[in-house]
Amino acid sequence: MPAFIVRVSLAYDLVLEYSEAPGEPLKVFLKVLQQSNTAEQLFLRFTYGVYRIEAEDETRCREVVAEAWNAAFPDNSDDIMLMLVPDTGDDAAKLMTSVYQGYYGADNYQLLATELAHMIPLLKERGAIMALRKQNYLFSIDSGCGFTTLLSSFGDFTKRMNIYDDDEGKRTKYAEYKVAAETGNGYSDPYDVVKDLRESLKDNVYNIIGIDISYFLGDGKTDELRVFITDLYDLQDDYVFIFRVPFLEKKALDGLAAILSDVSSLRTVQIPPLHDAVLLEFFYDEVRRYGYKTDDSLAETLFERVRAEKRDGRFYGFKTVEKIAQEMVLRKAAHDSEEEINGNTIDHEVISPDDMAGMFDIVKTEKNGYDELSELIGMEKIAERVREIVSQVKLSMTNEKLDRPCIHMRFLGSPGTGKTTVARIIGRIFREEGILRKGAFMEYTARSLCAEYVGQTAARTAAICRDSYGSVLFIDEAYALYESDTQTNDYGKEALTTLISEMENHRDDMLVIMAGYTDDMETLMKGNAGLRSRMPYVLTFENYTRKELFDIFMLMVRKHFDYTPELESEAKRYFDTLSDEYLKSREFANARFVRNLYERTWSKGALRAALAGQTRIELCRDDFIAASGEKEFGEKLEQKKRIGF
């Protein structure tokens, strides 16, 4: 009976449901499949599995897989995607098996390879393979998501599928270029790339030429792009070009593809930003590569670290996760060596969350969200308002006659008044109360939603929202998304439009909190008519009083250090002398100012102890005086009134 190589890819949300038992859905699927069919598992990961399945034809093979999956997961019948090719036992079948087994989060690339694997024998039979040689490709994929890896793979694919006549085996797989890449003489323009390409190809013969053309996404570069692709035209008999741009929204990508297809046929491949399920899969493989196993509960530790890495908008995909895996391996080794010195029994093979204690600034607490909120200084009114909101939302969830209110919020107030801390706690409370599925905390500044090119911002914002489903998306300095109606090329508007759409479409499964100064946030609300109605809850954070600032400072000191009574009295005197003018000024950072002063104080104490050869630090009055006397803090004291006019 004929056999087929089949790749079964799972919906990522289903994968995350089994994050503490990775691979379990496909293991269950295989057991059901083997009850009625001769099936062999060739490869297993969290998000996909590769199988050899016998069936009368391709149609029946698809039916066999669908029947087994529906029997195993009747409530998730739409959560798989199938790719398959005949298992002919030749090099082409072996090649497709390796393509199906490799690569993370690149289903669309594997779909392309599947399509070509079916086409190539037919084209060769008709003597029409030249048509495929003249087809170019546009990959829409962000940095760090594996473009170079896919480029190399496609070069190997075209070589082993004999797209080109290469009897002497001279063709290497691929070469990669970037328009406007930095060189020793500055930045190359498109003509320099074409010139360098022609010179390089005199001595090297490639299958695939990859060119990053993100440069042309800038304003006013359309004509330059047309000239560039025309200059490449005479090379298309010998080479296939894969053009690369960041992940773009469909409209922008279609516009770019229309230009590139003016002189040759073009196939577009989109590789979406990496989903948490893909990152988890890659992370576990990286840890195993270093000789360790992973505790299944380590997933949340990874996700917390990834969230922290994404906050500045500079997340580098697989490279960042590889770095995190390396850090965890080193931390594990340090932890184990310390435990051995203390005579404790340890598991050298498995990395667990306990091994990561104190790493990555991830703080775990056994307290519930309400307890944490009640412990915050000066937050009594905020805590009462949060309880009111929770009561209203929960009532609407249990009463069919009531519409569930939109839960998005505005936080108004100066920097350092606790907005970020409260937003994080609200995520916990909403999870504990069953309002949000995850309650995780995603923090971004407004401008980090914006990208470099038209069409890229919408995709980035949508990806950030996707990561935030079931959780809190906290956007600080939100007013920066709207400057004025005269800013026609401002990507902040593009981000805001996408964000509003996501807020409406996921109003029950994502909490967006926008934070900023009261006046600036009001300007933002006026700038977009649909925003105010989608953010009905407003929490106002007042500036801290002098006493509250002092209490916050001493709370930090008591939590971590011993201290002398004189330090406490000196700190109280200092906060009492802060001027009204400064406390009300826009530059005053409230608790952030206090934290900076606290950190400067114990830094002085640590230096004093080190110079004295002491290992124990007891903060004293002189440490505080030295810290508060520095310009950043000393100039904030109330100045004596001048005599005269």
C-alpha positions in Angstrom: 0.0 0.0 0.0 1.3 3.5 -0.7 2.7 5.5 2.2 2.9 9.2 2.9 5.2 11.5 5.0 2.8 13.6 7.0 3.4 16.7 9.1 0.7 17.5 11.7 1.0 21.1 13.1 -1.1 22.1 16.1 -2.7 25.4 16.8 -0.4 27.3 19.2 -3.1 28.1 21.8 -3.7 24.4 22.1 0.0 23.8 22.6 0.1 26.3 25.5 -2.8 24.6 27.2 -0.5 21.7 27.6 2.6 23.7 28.5 3.2 21.6 31.6 2.9 18.4 29.6 4.5 19.4 26.3 3.8 17.1 23.3 0.9 15.4 25.1 -1.7 16.2 22.4 0.3 14.5 19.6 1.1 11.5 21.8 -2.6 11.0 22.4 -3.2 11.5 18.7 -0.7 8.8 17.8 -2.2 6.2 20.1 -5.6 6.7 18.5 -4.1 6.7 15.0 -2.3 3.4 15.5 -5.5 1.7 16.6 -6.8 1.7 13.0 -3.8 2.3 10.8 -0.2 1.3 10.3 1.4 4.6 11.4 4.9 5.4 12.5 6.0 8.5 14.3 9.2 9.9 12.8 9.6 13.0 14.8 7.9 14.8 17.7 7.9 18.3 19.0 5.4 20.4 21.0 3.9 22.2 18.0 4.2 19.5 15.4 4.8 15.8 14.7 6.0 14.0 11.6 4.5 10.5 10.7 4.7 7.8 8.0 1.1 6.7 7.2 -0.1 4.1 4.8 -3.2 4.9 2.8 -4.8 4.2 -0.6 -4.2 7.8 -1.8 -3.6 11.3 -0.6 -7.3 12.0 0.0 -7.7 8.9 2.1 -4.5 9.8 4.1 -6.0 13.1 5.0 -9.2 11.5 6.0 -7.3 9.0 8.2 -5.5 11.8 10.0 -8.7 13.9 10.5 -10.6 10.9 11.8 -7.9 10.1 14.4 -7.6 13.7 15.5 -11.3 14.2 15.9 -11.6 11.0 17.9 -8.8 12.2 20.2 -9.9 15.8 20.5 -13.5 16.3 19.3 -13.6 19.8 20.7 -10.5 20.9 18.9 -11.2 19.6 15.4 -9.9 22.7 13.7 -6.7 22.9 15.6 -4.4 21.0 13.2 -2.9 21.7 9.8 -1.7 18.9 7.5 1.1 18.7 5.0 2.0 15.5 3.2 4.1 14.1 0.3 4.3 10.6 -1.1 7.0 8.4 0.6 8.7 7.3 -2.6 11.9 6.2 -0.7 14.1 8.4 -2.9 16.2 11.5 -2.1 13.2 13.8 -2.7 11.2 12.0 0.1 14.2 12.0 2.4 14.6 15.8 1.7 10.9 16.5 2.5 11.2 14.5 5.7 14.1 16.7 6.9 12.1 19.8 5.9 9.1 18.6 7.9 11.2 17.8 10.9 13.1 21.1 11.0 12.5 24.8 11.7 10.4 26.5 14.4 7.3 28.6 13.6 7.8 28.3 9.8 4.7 26.4 8.7 4.3 28.7 5.7 7.8 27.8 4.5 7.1 24.1 4.8 3.8 24.7 2.9 5.9 26.3 0.1 8.3 23.3 0.1 5.3 20.9 0.0 3.8 22.8 -3.0 7.1 22.7 -4.9 7.7 19.1 -4.1 4.4 18.2 -5.9 5.1 20.6 -8.8 8.7 19.9 -9.7 8.2 16.3 -11.1 5.4 17.6 -13.3 7.4 20.6 -14.5 10.4 18.4 -15.3 8.1 15.9 -17.1 6.8 18.7 -19.3 10.2 20.3 -19.8 9.0 23.5 -18.1 11.4 23.7 -15.1 12.7 27.0 -16.4 9.5 28.6 -15.3 10.3 27.7 -11.7 13.8 29.0 -12.0 12.4 32.4 -13.0 10.1 32.6 -10.0 11.3 34.8 -7.2 10.1 35.0 -3.6 9.2 37.6 -1.0 9.7 36.5 2.6 8.0 38.8 5.2 9.8 37.8 8.4 11.1 39.8 11.4 14.8 39.9 12.5 15.6 37.0 14.8 12.9 34.7 13.4 15.2 32.5 11.3 15.5 34.1 7.8 19.1 33.0 7.2 18.2 29.5 8.3 15.3 29.3 5.9 17.4 30.9 3.1 20.0 28.1 3.6 17.3 25.5 3.7 15.8 26.7 0.5 19.2 26.8 -1.2 19.7 23.1 -0.2 16.1 22.3 -1.3 16.7 23.7 -4.8 20.0 22.0 -5.1 18.8 18.5 -4.0 15.6 18.8 -6.1 17.9 19.6 -9.2 16.2 22.9 -10.1 19.4 23.7 -11.9 21.7 21.6 -14.1 24.8 21.2 -11.9 26.6 18.0 -13.0 29.9 19.1 -11.5 28.4 20.2 -8.2 29.8 23.7 -8.4 26.7 25.5 -7.1 26.8 26.3 -3.4 23.5 26.9 -1.6 23.0 30.6 -1.1 24.4 34.1 -0.7 22.9 36.8 1.5 22.9 40.6 0.9 21.3 43.6 2.4 20.6 46.9 0.7 22.0 49.8 2.6 24.1 47.5 4.8 27.0 49.2 6.6 30.4 48.8 4.8 33.8 50.1 5.5 33.1 53.2 3.4 29.7 53.9 5.0 26.4 52.7 3.7 25.9 51.0 0.4 23.2 52.2 -1.9 21.2 49.8 -4.2 23.6 50.3 -7.1 26.5 49.2 -4.9 24.7 46.0 -4.0 24.0 45.2 -7.6 27.6 45.9 -8.5 29.0 43.8 -5.6 26.6 41.0 -6.5 27.8 40.9 -10.1 31.4 40.9 -9.1 30.8 38.1 -6.5 29.0 35.9 -8.9 32.0 35.8 -11.2 33.8 33.6 -8.8 30.9 31.9 -7.0 27.9 30.1 -8.3 24.8 30.0 -6.1 21.3 28.6 -6.2 19.6 31.2 -4.1 20.4 34.9 -3.6 18.8 36.4 -0.5 18.5 40.2 -0.4 17.1 42.3 2.5 15.2 45.1 0.8 13.7 46.8 4.0 15.6 49.9 2.8 12.9 50.4 0.1 10.1 50.5 2.6 11.0 54.1 3.5 9.0 57.0 2.1 9.7 57.9 -1.5 11.8 54.9 -2.5 9.3 53.2 -4.8 11.1 54.3 -8.0 14.5 53.3 -6.5 13.0 49.8 -6.0 11.8 49.5 -9.6 15.2 50.4 -10.9 16.9 47.9 -8.5 14.8 44.9 -9.6 15.2 45.9 -13.2 19.0 45.8 -12.7 18.7 42.3 -11.4 16.6 41.1 -14.3 19.4 39.6 -16.5 20.6 37.5 -13.5 17.3 35.6 -13.1 18.1 32.9 -15.7 20.8 31.6 -13.3 19.6 32.5 -9.8 16.5 32.6 -7.7 16.1 35.7 -5.6 14.5 35.7 -2.2 13.7 39.3 -1.0 13.3 39.8 2.7 11.3 42.5 4.5 10.0 42.6 8.1 6.6 41.1 8.9 4.1 43.5 7.4 0.3 43.9 7.4 -1.3 42.4 4.3 -2.1 45.7 2.5 1.5 46.9 2.7 2.9 43.5 1.7 0.6 43.2 -1.3 1.7 46.7 -2.5 5.3 45.7 -2.3 4.7 42.4 -4.0 2.9 44.2 -6.8 6.1 46.2 -7.6 8.4 43.1 -7.3 6.2 41.1 -9.7 6.4 43.7 -12.4 9.4 41.9 -14.0 9.1 38.4 -12.8 6.6 36.0 -11.2 6.7 36.2 -7.4 5.6 33.9 -4.5 5.0 35.6 -1.1 5.7 33.8 2.2 4.8 35.3 5.5 6.5 34.0 8.7 4.5 35.6 11.7 6.3 36.9 14.8 7.3 34.0 17.1 4.4 32.7 19.2 5.1 31.8 22.9 4.5 28.2 21.9 7.3 28.3 19.4 9.7 30.1 21.8 8.9 27.4 24.4 9.7 24.7 21.9 13.0 26.3 20.9 13.9 27.0 24.5 13.4 23.4 25.6 15.5 22.2 22.7 18.3 24.6 23.6 18.4 23.5 27.2 18.6 19.9 26.0 21.4 20.8 23.7 23.5 21.8 26.8 22.8 18.4 28.4 20.0 19.4 30.8 16.4 18.5 31.1 13.6 20.9 31.9 11.0 20.9 34.7 7.7 21.3 32.9 6.8 24.1 35.2 9.8 26.1 33.9 7.6 27.5 31.0 6.2 30.4 33.1 9.7 31.4 34.2 10.7 31.6 30.5 7.6 33.6 29.6 8.3 36.1 32.4 11.8 36.6 31.2 10.6 37.0 27.6 8.1 39.6 28.7 10.9 41.6 30.3 13.0 41.4 27.2 10.2 42.6 25.0 9.4 45.8 27.0 11.9 48.0 25.2 10.6 46.8 21.8 14.0 45.2 21.0 13.3 41.5 21.1 15.6 39.4 18.9 13.6 36.2 18.7 15.5 33.0 18.7 18.8 34.9 19.6 17.2 36.3 22.8 15.7 32.9 23.8 19.1 31.3 23.2 20.7 33.8 25.5 18.0 33.1 28.2 18.7 29.3 27.9 22.4 30.0 28.3 21.8 32.2 31.4 19.6 29.5 33.0 22.2 26.8 32.4 24.9 28.9 34.0 22.6 29.7 36.9 21.8 26.0 37.3 25.5 25.2 37.5 26.1 28.0 40.1 23.1 26.9 42.1 24.2 23.2 42.1 27.7 24.0 43.1 26.5 26.1 46.0 24.1 23.4 47.2 26.9 20.8 47.0 29.2 23.0 49.2 26.3 23.1 51.7 26.0 19.3 51.6 22.6 19.3 50.1 21.3 16.6 47.7 20.5 18.0 44.2 19.3 16.9 40.8 22.0 17.8 38.3 20.0 17.0 35.2 16.8 18.9 35.6 16.5 22.7 35.6 13.5 23.8 37.8 12.1 27.2 38.7 13.6 26.8 42.2 17.1 26.8 40.6 16.3 30.2 39.1 15.4 31.8 42.4 16.5 35.5 42.4 17.3 35.4 38.7 15.8 37.7 36.1 14.1 40.0 38.7 11.2 37.6 38.8 9.5 38.0 42.2 7.1 35.3 43.4 4.7 35.9 46.2 2.2 33.7 48.1 -0.1 36.7 48.8 -3.3 37.3 46.8 -3.7 40.4 44.7 -6.0 42.2 47.2 -3.5 41.7 50.0 -0.7 43.1 47.8 -2.8 46.1 46.9 -3.8 46.8 50.5 -0.1 46.9 51.5 0.7 49.7 49.1 1.1 53.1 50.8 -1.4 55.7 49.8 -3.6 53.4 47.7 -6.7 53.2 49.8 -9.0 54.9 47.2 -7.5 53.0 44.3 -8.0 49.7 46.2 -11.7 50.6 46.8 -12.2 51.5 43.2 -10.6 48.2 42.0 -13.0 46.2 44.2 -16.0 48.1 42.7 -14.8 47.3 39.1 -14.3 43.7 39.9 -17.8 43.5 41.5 -19.4 45.0 38.5 -17.6 42.8 36.0 -18.3 39.6 37.9 -22.0 40.5 38.3 -22.3 40.9 34.5 -20.6 37.5 34.0 -23.2 35.7 36.1 -26.3 37.7 35.0 -27.4 37.1 31.4 -29.5 40.2 31.4 -26.4 42.4 31.8 -23.9 43.2 29.1 -20.3 42.6 30.2 -18.6 46.0 30.4 -15.5 46.8 28.5 -12.7 46.4 31.0 -10.0 48.6 29.5 -8.7 51.4 31.8 -7.0 54.7 31.9 -4.5 55.5 34.7 -4.0 59.2 35.2 -1.2 60.7 37.2 2.5 61.7 37.5 5.4 59.3 37.1 6.2 57.2 40.2 2.7 57.3 41.7 2.3 53.5 41.5 0.5 53.0 38.2 2.7 50.2 37.0 2.7 48.4 40.3 -1.1 48.6 40.5 -1.5 47.5 36.9 0.5 44.4 37.6 -1.5 43.6 40.8 -4.8 44.1 38.9 -3.7 41.4 36.5 -3.3 39.0 39.4 -6.7 40.0 40.9 -8.5 39.6 37.6 -6.9 36.1 37.1 -7.9 35.1 40.7 -11.4 36.4 40.1 -11.8 34.5 36.8 -12.0 37.7 34.7 -8.7 37.0 32.8 -7.4 33.6 31.8 -3.7 34.3 32.5 -3.3 37.6 34.3 0.2 38.1 33.0 1.7 41.6 32.7 2.9 42.9 29.4 4.5 46.4 29.7 5.4 48.7 26.8 6.0 52.4 26.3 3.8 53.8 23.6 6.5 54.4 21.0 7.7 50.8 21.3 4.5 49.8 19.5 5.7 51.8 16.5 8.1 50.3 13.9 10.3 51.8 11.3 8.3 51.3 8.1 4.7 51.7 6.9 2.8 48.5 7.4 5.3 47.2 10.0 3.7 49.1 12.9 0.3 47.5 12.5 1.9 44.0 12.5 4.0 44.8 15.5 1.1 46.2 17.5 -1.1 43.2 16.6 1.7 40.8 17.7 2.0 42.6 21.0 -1.7 42.4 21.5 -1.7 38.7 20.6 0.9 38.1 23.3 -1.4 39.9 25.7 -4.6 37.9 25.2 -5.8 36.7 28.6 -3.5 39.2 30.3 -2.8 42.9 31.0 -1.2 45.1 28.3 0.1 48.2 30.1 1.1 51.1 27.9 3.0 53.9 29.6 3.3 57.4 28.2 0.3 56.4 26.0 -0.3 60.0 24.8 2.8 59.6 22.6 0.7 57.6 20.2 -1.1 60.8 19.2 0.8 64.1 18.6 -1.6 66.1 16.4 -3.8 65.9 13.4 -1.1 67.5 11.3 1.3 64.5 11.7 0.3 62.6 8.6 3.3 60.2 8.6 3.3 59.4 12.3 3.3 55.7 12.9 1.7 56.3 16.3 -1.7 56.7 14.6 -1.2 53.4 12.8 -0.4 51.7 16.1 -3.4 53.4 17.8 -5.8 52.3 15.0 -4.6 48.7 15.3 -4.8 48.8 19.1 -8.3 50.1 19.2 -9.4 47.3 16.8 -7.8 44.7 19.1 -9.3 46.3 22.2 -12.8 45.9 20.6 -12.3 42.4 19.2 -10.8 41.1 22.5 -12.7 43.2 25.0 -13.4 40.2 27.2 -10.0 38.6 27.0 -7.5 41.4 27.3 -7.1 44.3 29.6 -5.4 47.3 28.1 -4.3 50.0 30.5 -3.1 53.3 29.2 -1.2 55.5 31.6 0.1 59.1 31.5 -0.3 62.6 32.7 -3.9 63.7 33.1 -3.8 66.6 30.6 -1.9 64.5 28.0 -4.3 61.6 28.3 -7.2 64.0 27.8 -5.6 65.2 24.5 -5.2 61.5 23.5 -8.9 60.9 24.2 -9.9 63.9 22.1 -7.6 62.8 19.3 -9.5 59.6 18.7 -13.2 59.5 19.0 -13.5 55.8 19.6 -10.9 55.5 22.4 -12.7 57.1 25.3 -15.8 54.8 25.0 -13.5 51.7 25.0 -11.7 52.8 28.2 -14.6 53.4 30.6 -12.7 52.9 33.8 -10.5 55.8 35.0 -8.2 55.6 38.0 -6.5 58.7 39.2 -3.2 58.4 41.1 -2.4 61.4 43.3 1.1 62.6 44.1 2.4 61.2 47.4 2.5 63.5 50.4 5.8 64.1 52.2 4.9 61.6 54.9 4.0 58.9 52.3 7.3 59.5 50.6 9.1 59.0 53.9 7.1 55.9 54.7 8.0 54.4 51.3 11.6 55.1 51.8 11.7 53.5 55.2 9.7 50.5 54.0 12.4 49.8 51.4 15.2 50.2 54.0 13.5 47.9 56.6 12.9 45.3 54.0 16.6 44.8 53.1 18.9 46.4 55.7 19.7 47.0 59.3 19.9 50.8 60.1 20.6 53.2 62.9 17.8 55.4 64.5 19.7 58.5 63.3 19.2 57.5 59.6 15.4 57.4 60.1 15.3 60.9 61.8 17.6 62.3 59.1 15.4 60.9 56.3 12.3 62.4 57.9 13.9 65.8 58.2 14.9 65.6 54.5 11.5 64.7 53.1 9.9 67.4 55.3 12.1 70.0 53.6 11.1 69.1 50.0 9.5 72.2 48.5 5.8 72.4 47.5 7.0 73.8 44.2 9.1 70.7 43.4 6.5 68.2 44.7 3.9 69.7 42.3 6.3 70.0 39.4 6.1 67.8 36.3 9.6 66.6 36.8 9.0 65.1 40.2 9.0 61.3 40.0 7.3 60.5 43.4 8.1 56.9 44.4 10.7 56.6 41.6 12.5 59.5 43.2 12.4 57.7 46.5 13.7 54.5 45.0 16.6 56.3 43.4 17.5 57.9 46.8 17.2 54.6 48.6 19.4 52.8 46.1 22.0 55.7 46.3 21.9 55.4 50.1 22.7 51.7 50.3 25.3 52.2 47.6 27.0 54.6 49.9 26.7 52.2 52.8 28.0 49.3 50.7 31.1 51.3 49.7 31.7 52.4 53.3 31.5 48.8 54.4 33.8 47.5 51.7 36.5 50.1 52.5 36.3 49.0 56.1 36.5 45.3 55.2 33.1 44.6 56.6 30.6 42.1 55.1 27.6 43.3 57.1 26.0 46.6 56.0 24.1 48.7 58.6 22.9 51.9 57.0 23.6 55.1 59.0 22.9 58.8 58.9 26.1 59.6 57.1 25.1 57.2 54.2 21.8 59.1 53.8 23.5 62.5 54.0 26.1 61.5 51.4 23.3 60.3 49.0 20.9 63.1 49.5 23.6 65.7 49.2 24.3 64.8 45.6 23.1 67.2 43.0 20.2 65.0 41.8 18.7 65.1 45.3 20.3 68.1 47.1 18.9 70.8 44.7 15.3 69.7 45.5 15.3 71.2 49.0 13.3 74.3 49.6 15.3 77.4 49.0 15.3 80.3 51.4 13.1 83.2 50.3 14.9 86.1 48.9 14.6 89.5 50.6 13.3 92.3 48.4 11.5 92.4 45.1 
